Amino acid sequence: MKIKKGDTVEVISGDDKGLRGTVHRVIPGRRVLRRRAQKGTRSPGSDHSRDRVVVSGINLVKKHQRPTGDVRTQVGIIEREAPIHMSNVALVCPHCQQRTRVGYQVLENGEKIRVCKRCAQTVD
């Protein structure tokens, strides 16, 4: 994946356009149903329409939480970050501090690293 946990990203579309935050969690697309693969139409893989990220301070939603049993839960109106689609965010390069696309470079030892397309510096 081009965006990983801990990366700084900028929102490029939606209500929070222009805001930056750190990725808390990456939610990859779920596996495609095995039944579809058995029919021979397509091999099992990821459904990229479900690739999402949770970014700190971005896409805040209010959840109305009521008390449940004896468990200590936060009660009332809770504001939390909701997942946002990966296509609506862009990685911010730690060197040039601009949003950028990500390329890959394979080193001599076979290691694959992410590279900023603007300044050609490594992102990892």
C-alpha positions in Angstrom: 0.0 0.0 0.0 1.2 3.5 -0.7 -0.1 4.9 2.6 0.9 3.3 5.9 0.1 3.9 9.6 2.0 6.9 10.9 2.2 8.8 7.6 1.2 12.4 7.4 -1.5 12.9 4.8 -3.5 15.8 3.3 -7.2 15.6 2.4 -7.6 16.4 -1.3 -11.4 16.3 -1.6 -14.5 16.5 0.6 -15.5 18.6 3.5 -12.1 18.6 5.2 -10.2 19.5 2.0 -6.7 20.9 2.7 -6.4 19.6 6.3 -3.5 17.4 7.3 -3.3 14.7 9.9 -1.5 11.5 10.9 -2.9 8.1 9.8 -4.0 6.0 12.8 -5.2 3.0 11.0 -5.3 1.6 7.5 -8.3 -0.6 6.5 -7.5 -2.6 3.4 -10.2 -3.8 1.0 -11.7 -7.1 2.1 -11.0 -10.3 0.1 -13.3 -10.9 -2.8 -15.7 -13.8 -2.3 -14.3 -17.2 -3.1 -17.5 -18.2 -4.9 -16.6 -15.7 -7.6 -13.2 -17.2 -8.0 -14.6 -20.7 -8.3 -16.8 -19.7 -11.2 -13.6 -18.7 -13.1 -14.6 -15.1 -13.6 -11.9 -13.6 -11.5 -9.1 -14.7 -9.1 -9.6 -13.8 -5.4 -8.0 -10.4 -4.5 -8.7 -7.2 -2.8 -11.8 -5.0 -3.3 -10.1 -1.6 -3.7 -13.4 0.3 -3.4 -13.2 -0.5 0.3 -9.6 0.8 1.0 -9.9 3.3 3.8 -7.8 5.2 6.3 -8.5 6.7 9.7 -6.8 10.1 10.1 -6.5 12.1 13.3 -8.8 15.1 13.4 -10.3 14.4 10.0 -13.8 13.3 9.1 -15.2 13.7 12.7 -18.6 12.2 13.3 -20.9 12.3 16.3 -22.0 9.0 17.7 -24.9 8.8 20.3 -23.8 6.2 22.8 -26.1 4.9 25.5 -25.1 2.9 28.5 -24.7 -0.9 27.9 -24.8 -3.3 30.8 -22.1 -3.2 33.5 -19.3 -2.4 31.1 -17.6 1.0 31.7 -18.3 2.8 28.4 -18.3 6.5 27.5 -21.9 7.6 27.5 -23.5 10.5 25.6 -22.5 12.1 22.3 -19.1 11.0 21.4 -17.1 12.7 18.6 -14.7 10.3 16.8 -12.8 10.0 13.5 -14.6 8.0 10.8 -12.7 6.2 8.0 -12.1 8.1 4.8 -11.4 6.6 1.4 -7.8 6.3 0.4 -8.3 8.1 -2.9 -9.4 11.2 -1.0 -6.0 11.6 0.8 -2.5 12.3 -0.5 0.8 11.5 1.2 2.8 14.5 2.5 6.5 14.1 1.9 8.6 14.4 5.1 11.4 16.2 3.2 9.7 18.7 0.9 6.5 19.1 3.0 4.2 19.0 -0.1 1.6 16.4 -1.0 3.0 14.0 -3.5 2.5 10.8 -5.3 4.4 7.7 -4.3 6.8 5.6 -6.4 8.7 2.5 -5.5 12.4 1.7 -5.8 13.9 -1.8 -5.4 17.3 -1.8 -3.7 20.1 -4.2 -4.6 19.3 -6.4 -1.6 15.7 -6.8 -2.9 14.1 -4.4 -0.4 11.3 -2.3 -1.8 11.1 1.3 -0.6 8.7 4.2 -1.1 10.0 7.3 -3.0 8.6 10.8 -3.2 7.8 11.7 -6.9 8.5 15.4 -6.3 11.9 15.4 -4.6 13.0 11.7 -5.2 13.8 11.3 -1.5 12.8 8.1 0.4 9.6 8.4 2.4 10.3 5.4 4.7 
